[in-house]
Structure formats: structure tokens, C-alpha cells
Amino acid sequence: MEKELEATAIGGRAPPAKSSPVGKSKIETINFSKLQRCKEAETKMLEEEKKKAAPARSQIRRGKTRALVPSSSSAD
């Protein structure tokens, strides 16, 4: 299943679904749009995590141990 999604994401063709040609293109379109939304959401989450982690990493480099406190307790 994952290989099918990866092939579609890269721009390749996914293996044909077991249905009529008309239904197949509709299924591929739905799967691709779902995959696209998942990728966008994942990218957004990773970017937010990087933004939250960046100050912590810089504080650790300076030798401050406060960076080890969970971000939920620190004031932004």
C-alpha cells in the first residue's frame, strides 16, 4: 500500500485498481488528493516542531539547561 502511495506522489503510476477504467481514475484522484493533504499536514507539523525546537537547541549550545524543560510549561 505504501509503495502505491509513494509511486503516485513521485509522479509515477500506481498499480491499476481492480475496477472499471472510469472508476479507477476516480479512485486514483481521491487517493492522490488524500495523500496530498496528508503530506501538507505532515510538512506543516514538521515545520512547527522545528520552530519550537530551534530556540531549545540554541540554548543547549550556550550551555543553558532550561531548554530541557517541556515547551508546554515555558512562556512564549
mmCIF file of the N, C-alpha and C atoms, coordinates in Angstrom:
data_MODEL
# 
_entry.id   MODEL 
# 
loop_
_atom_site.group_PDB 
_atom_site.id 
_atom_site.type_symbol 
_atom_site.label_atom_id 
_atom_site.label_alt_id 
_atom_site.label_comp_id 
_atom_site.label_asym_id 
_atom_site.label_entity_id 
_atom_site.label_seq_id 
_atom_site.pdbx_PDB_ins_code 
_atom_site.Cartn_x 
_atom_site.Cartn_y 
_atom_site.Cartn_z 
_atom_site.occupancy 
_atom_site.B_iso_or_equiv 
_atom_site.pdbx_formal_charge 
_atom_site.auth_seq_id 
_atom_site.auth_comp_id 
_atom_site.auth_asym_id 
_atom_site.auth_atom_id 
_atom_site.pdbx_PDB_model_num 
ATOM 1   N N  . MET A 1 1  ? 0.829   -1.201 0.000   1.00 0.00 ? 1  MET A N  1 
ATOM 2   C CA . MET A 1 1  ? 0.000   0.000  0.000   1.00 0.00 ? 1  MET A CA 1 
ATOM 3   C C  . MET A 1 1  ? 0.864   1.251  0.000   1.00 0.00 ? 1  MET A C  1 
ATOM 4   N N  . GLU A 1 2  ? 1.901   1.284  0.851   1.00 0.00 ? 2  GLU A N  1 
ATOM 5   C CA . GLU A 1 2  ? 2.764   2.459  0.924   1.00 0.00 ? 2  GLU A CA 1 
ATOM 6   C C  . GLU A 1 2  ? 3.487   2.698  -0.399  1.00 0.00 ? 2  GLU A C  1 
ATOM 7   N N  . LYS A 1 3  ? 3.914   1.616  -1.045  1.00 0.00 ? 3  LYS A N  1 
ATOM 8   C CA . LYS A 1 3  ? 4.623   1.775  -2.316  1.00 0.00 ? 3  LYS A CA 1 
ATOM 9   C C  . LYS A 1 3  ? 3.704   2.381  -3.367  1.00 0.00 ? 3  LYS A C  1 
ATOM 10  N N  . GLU A 1 4  ? 2.428   2.000  -3.336  1.00 0.00 ? 4  GLU A N  1 
ATOM 11  C CA . GLU A 1 4  ? 1.470   2.587  -4.271  1.00 0.00 ? 4  GLU A CA 1 
ATOM 12  C C  . GLU A 1 4  ? 1.391   4.095  -4.059  1.00 0.00 ? 4  GLU A C  1 
ATOM 13  N N  . LEU A 1 5  ? 1.295   4.517  -2.792  1.00 0.00 ? 5  LEU A N  1 
ATOM 14  C CA . LEU A 1 5  ? 1.184   5.942  -2.482  1.00 0.00 ? 5  LEU A CA 1 
ATOM 15  C C  . LEU A 1 5  ? 2.457   6.679  -2.866  1.00 0.00 ? 5  LEU A C  1 
ATOM 16  N N  . GLU A 1 6  ? 3.621   6.072  -2.592  1.00 0.00 ? 6  GLU A N  1 
ATOM 17  C CA . GLU A 1 6  ? 4.892   6.709  -2.938  1.00 0.00 ? 6  GLU A CA 1 
ATOM 18  C C  . GLU A 1 6  ? 5.007   6.890  -4.449  1.00 0.00 ? 6  GLU A C  1 
ATOM 19  N N  . ALA A 1 7  ? 4.636   5.868  -5.202  1.00 0.00 ? 7  ALA A N  1 
ATOM 20  C CA . ALA A 1 7  ? 4.724   5.949  -6.659  1.00 0.00 ? 7  ALA A CA 1 
ATOM 21  C C  . ALA A 1 7  ? 3.840   7.074  -7.183  1.00 0.00 ? 7  ALA A C  1 
ATOM 22  N N  . THR A 1 8  ? 2.658   7.206  -6.616  1.00 0.00 ? 8  THR A N  1 
ATOM 23  C CA . THR A 1 8  ? 1.744   8.265  -7.042  1.00 0.00 ? 8  THR A CA 1 
ATOM 24  C C  . THR A 1 8  ? 2.302   9.631  -6.670  1.00 0.00 ? 8  THR A C  1 
ATOM 25  N N  . ALA A 1 9  ? 2.898   9.742  -5.481  1.00 0.00 ? 9  ALA A N  1 
ATOM 26  C CA . ALA A 1 9  ? 3.433   11.021 -5.015  1.00 0.00 ? 9  ALA A CA 1 
ATOM 27  C C  . ALA A 1 9  ? 4.602   11.476 -5.874  1.00 0.00 ? 9  ALA A C  1 
ATOM 28  N N  . ILE A 1 10 ? 5.445   10.538 -6.298  1.00 0.00 ? 10 ILE A N  1 
ATOM 29  C CA . ILE A 1 10 ? 6.618   10.881 -7.101  1.00 0.00 ? 10 ILE A CA 1 
ATOM 30  C C  . ILE A 1 10 ? 6.194   11.291 -8.510  1.00 0.00 ? 10 ILE A C  1 
ATOM 31  N N  . GLY A 1 11 ? 5.044   10.844 -8.938  1.00 0.00 ? 11 GLY A N  1 
ATOM 32  C CA . GLY A 1 11 ? 4.567   11.201 -10.266 1.00 0.00 ? 11 GLY A CA 1 
ATOM 33  C C  . GLY A 1 11 ? 4.426   9.972  -11.139 1.00 0.00 ? 11 GLY A C  1 
ATOM 34  N N  . GLY A 1 12 ? 4.782   8.819  -10.592 1.00 0.00 ? 12 GLY A N  1 
ATOM 35  C CA . GLY A 1 12 ? 4.641   7.566  -11.330 1.00 0.00 ? 12 GLY A CA 1 
ATOM 36  C C  . GLY A 1 12 ? 3.204   7.099  -11.289 1.00 0.00 ? 12 GLY A C  1 
ATOM 37  N N  . ARG A 1 13 ? 2.949   6.006  -11.977 1.00 0.00 ? 13 ARG A N  1 
ATOM 38  C CA . ARG A 1 13 ? 1.595   5.459  -11.994 1.00 0.00 ? 13 ARG A CA 1 
ATOM 39  C C  . ARG A 1 13 ? 1.450   4.421  -10.889 1.00 0.00 ? 13 ARG A C  1 
ATOM 40  N N  . ALA A 1 14 ? 0.367   4.489  -10.164 1.00 0.00 ? 14 ALA A N  1 
ATOM 41  C CA . ALA A 1 14 ? 0.078   3.476  -9.154  1.00 0.00 ? 14 ALA A CA 1 
ATOM 42  C C  . ALA A 1 14 ? -0.424  2.226  -9.872  1.00 0.00 ? 14 ALA A C  1 
ATOM 43  N N  . PRO A 1 15 ? -0.237  1.055  -9.288  1.00 0.00 ? 15 PRO A N  1 
ATOM 44  C CA . PRO A 1 15 ? -0.768  -0.161 -9.915  1.00 0.00 ? 15 PRO A CA 1 
ATOM 45  C C  . PRO A 1 15 ? -2.274  -0.031 -10.123 1.00 0.00 ? 15 PRO A C  1 
ATOM 46  N N  . PRO A 1 16 ? -2.792  -0.562 -11.225 1.00 0.00 ? 16 PRO A N  1 
ATOM 47  C CA . PRO A 1 16 ? -4.217  -0.379 -11.523 1.00 0.00 ? 16 PRO A CA 1 
ATOM 48  C C  . PRO A 1 16 ? -5.117  -0.967 -10.443 1.00 0.00 ? 16 PRO A C  1 
ATOM 49  N N  . ALA A 1 17 ? -6.144  -0.236 -10.091 1.00 0.00 ? 17 ALA A N  1 
ATOM 50  C CA . ALA A 1 17 ? -7.122  -0.718 -9.119  1.00 0.00 ? 17 ALA A CA 1 
ATOM 51  C C  . ALA A 1 17 ? -8.033  -1.715 -9.818  1.00 0.00 ? 17 ALA A C  1 
ATOM 52  N N  . LYS A 1 18 ? -8.606  -2.645 -9.060  1.00 0.00 ? 18 LYS A N  1 
ATOM 53  C CA . LYS A 1 18 ? -9.459  -3.670 -9.660  1.00 0.00 ? 18 LYS A CA 1 
ATOM 54  C C  . LYS A 1 18 ? -10.882 -3.132 -9.783  1.00 0.00 ? 18 LYS A C  1 
ATOM 55  N N  . SER A 1 19 ? -11.095 -2.346 -10.813 1.00 0.00 ? 19 SER A N  1 
ATOM 56  C CA . SER A 1 19 ? -12.419 -1.793 -11.079 1.00 0.00 ? 19 SER A CA 1 
ATOM 57  C C  . SER A 1 19 ? -12.456 -1.341 -12.532 1.00 0.00 ? 19 SER A C  1 
ATOM 58  N N  . SER A 1 20 ? -13.552 -0.743 -12.941 1.00 0.00 ? 20 SER A N  1 
ATOM 59  C CA . SER A 1 20 ? -13.668 -0.273 -14.315 1.00 0.00 ? 20 SER A CA 1 
ATOM 60  C C  . SER A 1 20 ? -12.711 0.898  -14.547 1.00 0.00 ? 20 SER A C  1 
ATOM 61  N N  . PRO A 1 21 ? -12.295 1.141  -15.797 1.00 0.00 ? 21 PRO A N  1 
ATOM 62  C CA . PRO A 1 21 ? -11.367 2.246  -16.083 1.00 0.00 ? 21 PRO A CA 1 
ATOM 63  C C  . PRO A 1 21 ? -11.873 3.597  -15.586 1.00 0.00 ? 21 PRO A C  1 
ATOM 64  N N  . VAL A 1 22 ? -13.176 3.842  -15.685 1.00 0.00 ? 22 VAL A N  1 
ATOM 65  C CA . VAL A 1 22 ? -13.741 5.111  -15.233 1.00 0.00 ? 22 VAL A CA 1 
ATOM 66  C C  . VAL A 1 22 ? -13.600 5.218  -13.719 1.00 0.00 ? 22 VAL A C  1 
ATOM 67  N N  . GLY A 1 23 ? -13.962 4.158  -12.998 1.00 0.00 ? 23 GLY A N  1 
ATOM 68  C CA . GLY A 1 23 ? -13.861 4.143  -11.543 1.00 0.00 ? 23 GLY A CA 1 
ATOM 69  C C  . GLY A 1 23 ? -12.428 4.242  -11.077 1.00 0.00 ? 23 GLY A C  1 
ATOM 70  N N  . LYS A 1 24 ? -11.520 3.625  -11.844 1.00 0.00 ? 24 LYS A N  1 
ATOM 71  C CA . LYS A 1 24 ? -10.110 3.621  -11.452 1.00 0.00 ? 24 LYS A CA 1 
ATOM 72  C C  . LYS A 1 24 ? -9.557  5.038  -11.384 1.00 0.00 ? 24 LYS A C  1 
ATOM 73  N N  . SER A 1 25 ? -9.807  5.835  -12.397 1.00 0.00 ? 25 SER A N  1 
ATOM 74  C CA . SER A 1 25 ? -9.259  7.191  -12.405 1.00 0.00 ? 25 SER A CA 1 
ATOM 75  C C  . SER A 1 25 ? -9.833  8.010  -11.253 1.00 0.00 ? 25 SER A C  1 
ATOM 76  N N  . LYS A 1 26 ? -11.102 7.773  -10.935 1.00 0.00 ? 26 LYS A N  1 
ATOM 77  C CA . LYS A 1 26 ? -11.730 8.489  -9.823  1.00 0.00 ? 26 LYS A CA 1 
ATOM 78  C C  . LYS A 1 26 ? -11.074 8.081  -8.505  1.00 0.00 ? 26 LYS A C  1 
ATOM 79  N N  . ILE A 1 27 ? -10.840 6.776  -8.328  1.00 0.00 ? 27 ILE A N  1 
ATOM 80  C CA . ILE A 1 27 ? -10.193 6.277  -7.106  1.00 0.00 ? 27 ILE A CA 1 
ATOM 81  C C  . ILE A 1 27 ? -8.783  6.842  -6.997  1.00 0.00 ? 27 ILE A C  1 
ATOM 82  N N  . GLU A 1 28 ? -8.029  6.836  -8.083  1.00 0.00 ? 28 GLU A N  1 
ATOM 83  C CA . GLU A 1 28 ? -6.660  7.368  -8.062  1.00 0.00 ? 28 GLU A CA 1 
ATOM 84  C C  . GLU A 1 28 ? -6.671  8.845  -7.683  1.00 0.00 ? 28 GLU A C  1 
ATOM 85  N N  . THR A 1 29 ? -7.621  9.590  -8.217  1.00 0.00 ? 29 THR A N  1 
ATOM 86  C CA . THR A 1 29 ? -7.717  11.021 -7.907  1.00 0.00 ? 29 THR A CA 1 
ATOM 87  C C  . THR A 1 29 ? -8.008  11.229 -6.430  1.00 0.00 ? 29 THR A C  1 
ATOM 88  N N  . ILE A 1 30 ? -8.937  10.447 -5.882  1.00 0.00 ? 30 ILE A N  1 
ATOM 89  C CA . ILE A 1 30 ? -9.279  10.566 -4.458  1.00 0.00 ? 30 ILE A CA 1 
ATOM 90  C C  . ILE A 1 30 ? -8.069  10.213 -3.605  1.00 0.00 ? 30 ILE A C  1 
ATOM 91  N N  . ASN A 1 31 ? -7.397  9.097  -3.938  1.00 0.00 ? 31 ASN A N  1 
ATOM 92  C CA . ASN A 1 31 ? -6.220  8.685  -3.172  1.00 0.00 ? 31 ASN A CA 1 
ATOM 93  C C  . ASN A 1 31 ? -5.129  9.737  -3.248  1.00 0.00 ? 31 ASN A C  1 
ATOM 94  N N  . PHE A 1 32 ? -4.924  10.317 -4.425  1.00 0.00 ? 32 PHE A N  1 
ATOM 95  C CA . PHE A 1 32 ? -3.874  11.319 -4.584  1.00 0.00 ? 32 PHE A CA 1 
ATOM 96  C C  . PHE A 1 32 ? -4.197  12.565 -3.772  1.00 0.00 ? 32 PHE A C  1 
ATOM 97  N N  . SER A 1 33 ? -5.457  13.001 -3.781  1.00 0.00 ? 33 SER A N  1 
ATOM 98  C CA . SER A 1 33 ? -5.813  14.201 -3.014  1.00 0.00 ? 33 SER A CA 1 
ATOM 99  C C  . SER A 1 33 ? -5.679  13.945 -1.518  1.00 0.00 ? 33 SER A C  1 
ATOM 100 N N  . LYS A 1 34 ? -6.040  12.730 -1.068  1.00 0.00 ? 34 LYS A N  1 
ATOM 101 C CA . LYS A 1 34 ? -5.852  12.381 0.346   1.00 0.00 ? 34 LYS A CA 1 
ATOM 102 C C  . LYS A 1 34 ? -4.372  12.402 0.689   1.00 0.00 ? 34 LYS A C  1 
ATOM 103 N N  . LEU A 1 35 ? -3.565  11.813 -0.180  1.00 0.00 ? 35 LEU A N  1 
ATOM 104 C CA . LEU A 1 35 ? -2.122  11.763 0.043   1.00 0.00 ? 35 LEU A CA 1 
ATOM 105 C C  . LEU A 1 35 ? -1.549  13.171 0.092   1.00 0.00 ? 35 LEU A C  1 
ATOM 106 N N  . GLN A 1 36 ? -2.007  14.028 -0.803  1.00 0.00 ? 36 GLN A N  1 
ATOM 107 C CA . GLN A 1 36 ? -1.528  15.409 -0.859  1.00 0.00 ? 36 GLN A CA 1 
ATOM 108 C C  . GLN A 1 36 ? -1.836  16.128 0.448   1.00 0.00 ? 36 GLN A C  1 
ATOM 109 N N  . ARG A 1 37 ? -3.063  15.971 0.951   1.00 0.00 ? 37 ARG A N  1 
ATOM 110 C CA . ARG A 1 37 ? -3.442  16.610 2.215   1.00 0.00 ? 37 ARG A CA 1 
ATOM 111 C C  . ARG A 1 37 ? -2.592  16.086 3.365   1.00 0.00 ? 37 ARG A C  1 
ATOM 112 N N  . CYS A 1 38 ? -2.345  14.775 3.376   1.00 0.00 ? 38 CYS A N  1 
ATOM 113 C CA . CYS A 1 38 ? -1.520  14.183 4.443   1.00 0.00 ? 38 CYS A CA 1 
ATOM 114 C C  . CYS A 1 38 ? -0.105  14.744 4.387   1.00 0.00 ? 38 CYS A C  1 
ATOM 115 N N  . LYS A 1 39 ? 0.460   14.823 3.182   1.00 0.00 ? 39 LYS A N  1 
ATOM 116 C CA . LYS A 1 39 ? 1.823   15.341 3.022   1.00 0.00 ? 39 LYS A CA 1 
ATOM 117 C C  . LYS A 1 39 ? 1.895   16.790 3.494   1.00 0.00 ? 39 LYS A C  1 
ATOM 118 N N  . GLU A 1 40 ? 0.903   17.600 3.105   1.00 0.00 ? 40 GLU A N  1 
ATOM 119 C CA . GLU A 1 40 ? 0.889   19.012 3.503   1.00 0.00 ? 40 GLU A CA 1 
ATOM 120 C C  . GLU A 1 40 ? 0.786   19.145 5.018   1.00 0.00 ? 40 GLU A C  1 
ATOM 121 N N  . ALA A 1 41 ? -0.084  18.348 5.634   1.00 0.00 ? 41 ALA A N  1 
ATOM 122 C CA . ALA A 1 41 ? -0.253  18.401 7.089   1.00 0.00 ? 41 ALA A CA 1 
ATOM 123 C C  . ALA A 1 41 ? 1.029   17.967 7.790   1.00 0.00 ? 41 ALA A C  1 
ATOM 124 N N  . GLU A 1 42 ? 1.658   16.916 7.251   1.00 0.00 ? 42 GLU A N  1 
ATOM 125 C CA . GLU A 1 42 ? 2.902   16.418 7.848   1.00 0.00 ? 42 GLU A CA 1 
ATOM 126 C C  . GLU A 1 42 ? 4.001   17.470 7.740   1.00 0.00 ? 42 GLU A C  1 
ATOM 127 N N  . THR A 1 43 ? 4.122   18.100 6.583   1.00 0.00 ? 43 THR A N  1 
ATOM 128 C CA . THR A 1 43 ? 5.130   19.138 6.378   1.00 0.00 ? 43 THR A CA 1 
ATOM 129 C C  . THR A 1 43 ? 4.895   20.299 7.335   1.00 0.00 ? 43 THR A C  1 
ATOM 130 N N  . LYS A 1 44 ? 3.640   20.691 7.491   1.00 0.00 ? 44 LYS A N  1 
ATOM 131 C CA . LYS A 1 44 ? 3.289   21.798 8.389   1.00 0.00 ? 44 LYS A CA 1 
ATOM 132 C C  . LYS A 1 44 ? 3.670   21.460 9.829   1.00 0.00 ? 44 LYS A C  1 
ATOM 133 N N  . MET A 1 45 ? 3.363   20.229 10.260  1.00 0.00 ? 45 MET A N  1 
ATOM 134 C CA . MET A 1 45 ? 3.695   19.805 11.623  1.00 0.00 ? 45 MET A CA 1 
ATOM 135 C C  . MET A 1 45 ? 5.207   19.802 11.837  1.00 0.00 ? 45 MET A C  1 
ATOM 136 N N  . LEU A 1 46 ? 5.955   19.298 10.851  1.00 0.00 ? 46 LEU A N  1 
ATOM 137 C CA . LEU A 1 46 ? 7.412   19.254 10.980  1.00 0.00 ? 46 LEU A CA 1 
ATOM 138 C C  . LEU A 1 46 ? 7.995   20.659 11.080  1.00 0.00 ? 46 LEU A C  1 
ATOM 139 N N  . GLU A 1 47 ? 7.468   21.588 10.282  1.00 0.00 ? 47 GLU A N  1 
ATOM 140 C CA . GLU A 1 47 ? 7.952   22.970 10.335  1.00 0.00 ? 47 GLU A CA 1 
ATOM 141 C C  . GLU A 1 47 ? 7.678   23.590 11.704  1.00 0.00 ? 47 GLU A C  1 
ATOM 142 N N  . GLU A 1 48 ? 6.489   23.325 12.261  1.00 0.00 ? 48 GLU A N  1 
ATOM 143 C CA . GLU A 1 48 ? 6.151   23.857 13.589  1.00 0.00 ? 48 GLU A CA 1 
ATOM 144 C C  . GLU A 1 48 ? 7.068   23.263 14.657  1.00 0.00 ? 48 GLU A C  1 
ATOM 145 N N  . GLU A 1 49 ? 7.358   21.962 14.541  1.00 0.00 ? 49 GLU A N  1 
ATOM 146 C CA . GLU A 1 49 ? 8.256   21.318 15.505  1.00 0.00 ? 49 GLU A CA 1 
ATOM 147 C C  . GLU A 1 49 ? 9.653   21.929 15.416  1.00 0.00 ? 49 GLU A C  1 
ATOM 148 N N  . LYS A 1 50 ? 10.105  22.199 14.193  1.00 0.00 ? 50 LYS A N  1 
ATOM 149 C CA . LYS A 1 50 ? 11.433  22.804 14.015  1.00 0.00 ? 50 LYS A CA 1 
ATOM 150 C C  . LYS A 1 50 ? 11.472  24.189 14.664  1.00 0.00 ? 50 LYS A C  1 
ATOM 151 N N  . LYS A 1 51 ? 10.398  24.968 14.493  1.00 0.00 ? 51 LYS A N  1 
ATOM 152 C CA . LYS A 1 51 ? 10.347  26.310 15.090  1.00 0.00 ? 51 LYS A CA 1 
ATOM 153 C C  . LYS A 1 51 ? 10.410  26.227 16.609  1.00 0.00 ? 51 LYS A C  1 
ATOM 154 N N  . LYS A 1 52 ? 9.697   25.239 17.181  1.00 0.00 ? 52 LYS A N  1 
ATOM 155 C CA . LYS A 1 52 ? 9.695   25.077 18.636  1.00 0.00 ? 52 LYS A CA 1 
ATOM 156 C C  . LYS A 1 52 ? 11.050  24.578 19.128  1.00 0.00 ? 52 LYS A C  1 
ATOM 157 N N  . ALA A 1 53 ? 11.682  23.706 18.342  1.00 0.00 ? 53 ALA A N  1 
ATOM 158 C CA . ALA A 1 53 ? 12.944  23.093 18.758  1.00 0.00 ? 53 ALA A CA 1 
ATOM 159 C C  . ALA A 1 53 ? 14.131  24.036 18.564  1.00 0.00 ? 53 ALA A C  1 
ATOM 160 N N  . ALA A 1 54 ? 14.052  24.962 17.634  1.00 0.00 ? 54 ALA A N  1 
ATOM 161 C CA . ALA A 1 54 ? 15.186  25.844 17.334  1.00 0.00 ? 54 ALA A CA 1 
ATOM 162 C C  . ALA A 1 54 ? 15.669  26.628 18.554  1.00 0.00 ? 54 ALA A C  1 
ATOM 163 N N  . PRO A 1 55 ? 14.818  27.305 19.319  1.00 0.00 ? 55 PRO A N  1 
ATOM 164 C CA . PRO A 1 55 ? 15.309  28.033 20.499  1.00 0.00 ? 55 PRO A CA 1 
ATOM 165 C C  . PRO A 1 55 ? 15.927  27.089 21.530  1.00 0.00 ? 55 PRO A C  1 
ATOM 166 N N  . ALA A 1 56 ? 15.345  25.919 21.700  1.00 0.00 ? 56 ALA A N  1 
ATOM 167 C CA . ALA A 1 56 ? 15.873  24.954 22.663  1.00 0.00 ? 56 ALA A CA 1 
ATOM 168 C C  . ALA A 1 56 ? 17.283  24.532 22.270  1.00 0.00 ? 56 ALA A C  1 
ATOM 169 N N  . ARG A 1 57 ? 17.495  24.262 20.989  1.00 0.00 ? 57 ARG A N  1 
ATOM 170 C CA . ARG A 1 57 ? 18.825  23.851 20.526  1.00 0.00 ? 57 ARG A CA 1 
ATOM 171 C C  . ARG A 1 57 ? 19.839  24.961 20.755  1.00 0.00 ? 57 ARG A C  1 
ATOM 172 N N  . SER A 1 58 ? 19.467  26.208 20.480  1.00 0.00 ? 58 SER A N  1 
ATOM 173 C CA . SER A 1 58 ? 20.409  27.317 20.657  1.00 0.00 ? 58 SER A CA 1 
ATOM 174 C C  . SER A 1 58 ? 20.751  27.510 22.128  1.00 0.00 ? 58 SER A C  1 
ATOM 175 N N  . GLN A 1 59 ? 19.790  27.304 23.021  1.00 0.00 ? 59 GLN A N  1 
ATOM 176 C CA . GLN A 1 59 ? 20.061  27.420 24.457  1.00 0.00 ? 59 GLN A CA 1 
ATOM 177 C C  . GLN A 1 59 ? 20.979  26.303 24.927  1.00 0.00 ? 59 GLN A C  1 
ATOM 178 N N  . ILE A 1 60 ? 20.794  25.109 24.397  1.00 0.00 ? 60 ILE A N  1 
ATOM 179 C CA . ILE A 1 60 ? 21.658  23.988 24.777  1.00 0.00 ? 60 ILE A CA 1 
ATOM 180 C C  . ILE A 1 60 ? 23.089  24.289 24.343  1.00 0.00 ? 60 ILE A C  1 
ATOM 181 N N  . ARG A 1 61 ? 23.256  24.855 23.156  1.00 0.00 ? 61 ARG A N  1 
ATOM 182 C CA . ARG A 1 61 ? 24.598  25.189 22.676  1.00 0.00 ? 61 ARG A CA 1 
ATOM 183 C C  . ARG A 1 61 ? 25.273  26.189 23.606  1.00 0.00 ? 61 ARG A C  1 
ATOM 184 N N  . ARG A 1 62 ? 24.490  27.110 24.167  1.00 0.00 ? 62 ARG A N  1 
ATOM 185 C CA . ARG A 1 62 ? 25.046  28.104 25.081  1.00 0.00 ? 62 ARG A CA 1 
ATOM 186 C C  . ARG A 1 62 ? 25.267  27.519 26.477  1.00 0.00 ? 62 ARG A C  1 
ATOM 187 N N  . GLY A 1 63 ? 24.798  26.302 26.705  1.00 0.00 ? 63 GLY A N  1 
ATOM 188 C CA . GLY A 1 63 ? 25.021  25.649 27.983  1.00 0.00 ? 63 GLY A CA 1 
ATOM 189 C C  . GLY A 1 63 ? 23.903  25.846 28.985  1.00 0.00 ? 63 GLY A C  1 
ATOM 190 N N  . LYS A 1 64 ? 22.769  26.336 28.543  1.00 0.00 ? 64 LYS A N  1 
ATOM 191 C CA . LYS A 1 64 ? 21.644  26.540 29.465  1.00 0.00 ? 64 LYS A CA 1 
ATOM 192 C C  . LYS A 1 64 ? 20.845  25.237 29.567  1.00 0.00 ? 64 LYS A C  1 
ATOM 193 N N  . THR A 1 65 ? 20.505  24.848 30.771  1.00 0.00 ? 65 THR A N  1 
ATOM 194 C CA . THR A 1 65 ? 19.759  23.604 30.958  1.00 0.00 ? 65 THR A CA 1 
ATOM 195 C C  . THR A 1 65 ? 18.252  23.840 30.945  1.00 0.00 ? 65 THR A C  1 
ATOM 196 N N  . ARG A 1 66 ? 17.810  25.094 30.958  1.00 0.00 ? 66 ARG A N  1 
ATOM 197 C CA . ARG A 1 66 ? 16.376  25.389 30.929  1.00 0.00 ? 66 ARG A CA 1 
ATOM 198 C C  . ARG A 1 66 ? 15.708  24.848 29.676  1.00 0.00 ? 66 ARG A C  1 
ATOM 199 N N  . ALA A 1 67 ? 16.475  24.643 28.619  1.00 0.00 ? 67 ALA A N  1 
ATOM 200 C CA . ALA A 1 67 ? 15.916  24.162 27.363  1.00 0.00 ? 67 ALA A CA 1 
ATOM 201 C C  . ALA A 1 67 ? 15.344  22.757 27.508  1.00 0.00 ? 67 ALA A C  1 
ATOM 202 N N  . LEU A 1 68 ? 15.762  22.032 28.536  1.00 0.00 ? 68 LEU A N  1 
ATOM 203 C CA . LEU A 1 68 ? 15.283  20.671 28.720  1.00 0.00 ? 68 LEU A CA 1 
ATOM 204 C C  . LEU A 1 68 ? 13.886  20.621 29.332  1.00 0.00 ? 68 LEU A C  1 
ATOM 205 N N  . VAL A 1 69 ? 13.372  21.760 29.808  1.00 0.00 ? 69 VAL A N  1 
ATOM 206 C CA . VAL A 1 69 ? 12.026  21.824 30.367  1.00 0.00 ? 69 VAL A CA 1 
ATOM 207 C C  . VAL A 1 69 ? 11.030  21.721 29.211  1.00 0.00 ? 69 VAL A C  1 
ATOM 208 N N  . PRO A 1 70 ? 9.965   20.938 29.341  1.00 0.00 ? 70 PRO A N  1 
ATOM 209 C CA . PRO A 1 70 ? 8.982   20.816 28.255  1.00 0.00 ? 70 PRO A CA 1 
ATOM 210 C C  . PRO A 1 70 ? 8.459   22.184 27.808  1.00 0.00 ? 70 PRO A C  1 
ATOM 211 N N  . SER A 1 71 ? 8.258   22.340 26.501  1.00 0.00 ? 71 SER A N  1 
ATOM 212 C CA . SER A 1 71 ? 7.859   23.631 25.944  1.00 0.00 ? 71 SER A CA 1 
ATOM 213 C C  . SER A 1 71 ? 6.485   24.070 26.439  1.00 0.00 ? 71 SER A C  1 
ATOM 214 N N  . SER A 1 72 ? 5.644   23.136 26.872  1.00 0.00 ? 72 SER A N  1 
ATOM 215 C CA . SER A 1 72 ? 4.300   23.496 27.334  1.00 0.00 ? 72 SER A CA 1 
ATOM 216 C C  . SER A 1 72 ? 4.355   24.336 28.612  1.00 0.00 ? 72 SER A C  1 
ATOM 217 N N  . SER A 1 73 ? 5.406   24.158 29.433  1.00 0.00 ? 73 SER A N  1 
ATOM 218 C CA . SER A 1 73 ? 5.498   24.905 30.683  1.00 0.00 ? 73 SER A CA 1 
ATOM 219 C C  . SER A 1 73 ? 6.203   26.256 30.504  1.00 0.00 ? 73 SER A C  1 
ATOM 220 N N  . SER A 1 74 ? 6.927   26.424 29.404  1.00 0.00 ? 74 SER A N  1 
ATOM 221 C CA . SER A 1 74 ? 7.629   27.696 29.187  1.00 0.00 ? 74 SER A CA 1 
ATOM 222 C C  . SER A 1 74 ? 6.692   28.711 28.540  1.00 0.00 ? 74 SER A C  1 
ATOM 223 N N  . ALA A 1 75 ? 6.885   29.981 28.838  1.00 0.00 ? 75 ALA A N  1 
ATOM 224 C CA . ALA A 1 75 ? 6.040   31.037 28.270  1.00 0.00 ? 75 ALA A CA 1 
ATOM 225 C C  . ALA A 1 75 ? 6.640   31.514 26.953  1.00 0.00 ? 75 ALA A C  1 
ATOM 226 N N  . ASP A 1 76 ? 5.790   31.604 25.938  1.00 0.00 ? 76 ASP A N  1 
ATOM 227 C CA . ASP A 1 76 ? 6.260   32.075 24.625  1.00 0.00 ? 76 ASP A CA 1 
ATOM 228 C C  . ASP A 1 76 ? 5.963   33.546 24.477  1.00 0.00 ? 76 ASP A C  1 
# 
